[in-house]
Amino acid sequence: MNGLRKGSLVTVGTGIQLINHITHEAVQSIRNAQKVVHVVNDYPTQRYIQSLNPDTESLNHLYGPGKPRSETYRQMVDVIMGHVRSGLNVCAVFYGHPGVFVNPSHAAIEMARNEGYEARMLPGISAEDCLFADLGLDPGSNGCQSFEATDFLVHHGGFDPTCSLILWQVGIIGVGDYIADGRPSGHIGILVEVLREHYGSDHEVVVYEASPFPYPIAGPMVQRTTVGRLSEATMTTMTTLYVPPLATKADRDMLGRLGLGAPQRS
Ligand SMILES: C[S@@+](CC[C@H](N)C(=O)[O-])C[C@H]1O[C@@H](n2cnc3c(N)ncnc32)[C@H](O)[C@@H]1O
């Protein structure tokens, strides 16, 4: 007896691309669970999860038009914890990485641990991982800042435009409830205003969607445009925005102190 209560939780991700991105350890966790709950919105992945473990329950019905997402997330945690408290080994499956912009995954793990259950998260492939691959971006080159777009506007005016900038949920700025039809919010103009102050209108930006399909003919959606024309781009609830960095100068004093002769870039 290890002192933990009967029942456990593991959260896993399916990655972005149908079936291709799921890890072996995520597959094993789904297979071994006594109860699987999932929040994945495409039918083939739902079927795949069910083929791994028939005791599977979708939580997608907890979303509703006009319903605050925060309420939906609380209800998801309630369902997950209900199964854990009943003594089952539960696997909760989310798309992408289960810990990247997934509130109920973190909240359920924290609650389970606080109540004395074993709980852990397995890593998965996130939209940002796909962006690095599809756009050829190495976050080590200039540093990389990643924000939820609404949060960026509300809290992070002091960001560094000489680092790469990635903005998540850019298609639903200022929207706290669920949007079923993928209709983008009308607040993109406010983001354009803020970006223009830092980068100017002509600075390139990339409107990005990783492809969920494992076929070469169905590649990612990559719209290259400028800050000034960003409002004209097509965006959905799945859109992520990449803003390349402004040029930066090396700190010569620091180079000297570190004993480095010339600017180092990987
Ligand atoms: C609630 S977050 C979920 C992220 C997910 N857990 C992950 O690991 O990528 C939803 C946001 O992820 C990003 N996203 C999801 N799917 C995407 C895709 N196929 N391509 C680009 N970004 C995507 C978008 O910024 C979207 O608004």
The ligand as a MOL file (V3000), in Angstrom:
LIG
                    3D

  0  0  0     0  0            999 V3000
M  V30 BEGIN CTAB
M  V30 COUNTS 27 29 0 0 0
M  V30 BEGIN ATOM
M  V30 1 C -7.7050 25.4000 -26.5330 0
M  V30 2 S -6.2410 25.5300 -27.5050 0 CHG=1
M  V30 3 C -5.7910 23.8370 -27.5960 0
M  V30 4 C -4.3470 23.6220 -27.9620 0
M  V30 5 C -3.9480 22.1570 -28.0190 0
M  V30 6 N -4.0640 21.5300 -26.7260 0
M  V30 7 C -2.5060 21.9720 -28.5060 0
M  V30 8 O -1.7310 21.3020 -27.8130 0
M  V30 9 O -2.1670 22.4640 -29.5810 0 CHG=-1
M  V30 10 C -6.8910 25.9350 -29.0880 0
M  V30 11 C -5.9080 26.7700 -29.8880 0
M  V30 12 O -4.8340 25.9420 -30.3040 0
M  V30 13 C -4.3750 26.3460 -31.5670 0
M  V30 14 N -4.6330 25.2650 -32.5210 0
M  V30 15 C -5.4060 24.1840 -32.3680 0
M  V30 16 N -5.3910 23.4120 -33.4740 0
M  V30 17 C -4.5800 24.0460 -34.3420 0
M  V30 18 C -4.1530 23.7740 -35.6630 0
M  V30 19 N -4.5810 22.6990 -36.3230 0
M  V30 20 N -3.3000 24.6450 -36.2510 0
M  V30 21 C -2.8580 25.7510 -35.5970 0
M  V30 22 N -3.2440 26.0560 -34.3580 0
M  V30 23 C -4.0860 25.2140 -33.7500 0
M  V30 24 C -5.1980 27.5890 -31.9570 0
M  V30 25 O -4.5080 28.7420 -31.5190 0
M  V30 26 C -6.4730 27.3540 -31.1770 0
M  V30 27 O -7.1820 28.5510 -30.9880 0
M  V30 END ATOM
M  V30 BEGIN BOND
M  V30 1 1 1 2
M  V30 2 1 2 3
M  V30 3 1 2 10
M  V30 4 1 3 4
M  V30 5 1 4 5
M  V30 6 1 5 6
M  V30 7 1 5 7
M  V30 8 2 7 8
M  V30 9 1 7 9
M  V30 10 1 10 11
M  V30 11 1 11 12
M  V30 12 1 11 26
M  V30 13 1 12 13
M  V30 14 1 13 14
M  V30 15 1 13 24
M  V30 16 1 14 15
M  V30 17 1 14 23
M  V30 18 2 15 16
M  V30 19 1 16 17
M  V30 20 1 17 18
M  V30 21 2 17 23
M  V30 22 1 18 19
M  V30 23 2 18 20
M  V30 24 1 20 21
M  V30 25 2 21 22
M  V30 26 1 22 23
M  V30 27 1 24 25
M  V30 28 1 24 26
M  V30 29 1 26 27
M  V30 END BOND
M  V30 END CTAB
M  END
